[in-house]
Amino acid sequence: MIHTYVEKTDPKFRAQLGLFCLLYNLYIDELNVLPAKITRLLAGNAVVQIVFPQQDKLATFGTGFTAYKNLLRWGNNEEVLTAFPTMPTYPAIMPVLCESNIESLFKEILQDCVDNGMTEATAKALGVFAEDVTVLLNEGTPNFSLKLAGGGHPLLHCTMKGYDGFEVWKDTGTGFIRFDVSTSANYTDMTPLPAAGVDVIWNYKIIYRYQNVQIGNWSPILAIAIKGV
């Protein structure tokens, strides 16, 4: 059984919903969702395509209007105000109002599509196919950096993305051993530093972890000079 998803952000949700509604009729025989549900979704999509951009315009207008007000109150005495800001307006022709919680209806319809045998190809064409997360994570290589933190200890940094953490492997001259596991993007190696006058090189490499196992590719090996204290 395939997996579907619904976009999180407003712009992406609007685009995803619009694409699905635009192309649904091309796959109507395969998906076979109750016509009444699709009618409701189409009505919701029509309102979403108006309201979401309108909200963006109003947010931009609000920022600009506040700047205009501030200029009016505290601006340079020699500056002359320009024309009043133009408020966003609705289109001349508006869609019929729809039910609330269109996202919930969309999710329900996507589940109907899956239950009715929607193929992976169709889900991709409609913009609702969710890639297997482990497939994507298997391709990841840690974005790994290394520097000295306060006190002279090595600070490792890795972009976490969707991973649970990363394994730290360390070589002090006798080969790499698994040193520790970090569940945050930053990891400080608090190993006692060498004695004063003794300088050493420590090498590190890391690999992501997901669901308590290694996943993805090894990072490049990074070396750092450690000064004795």
Disulfide bonds with the S-S distance in Angstrom:
none
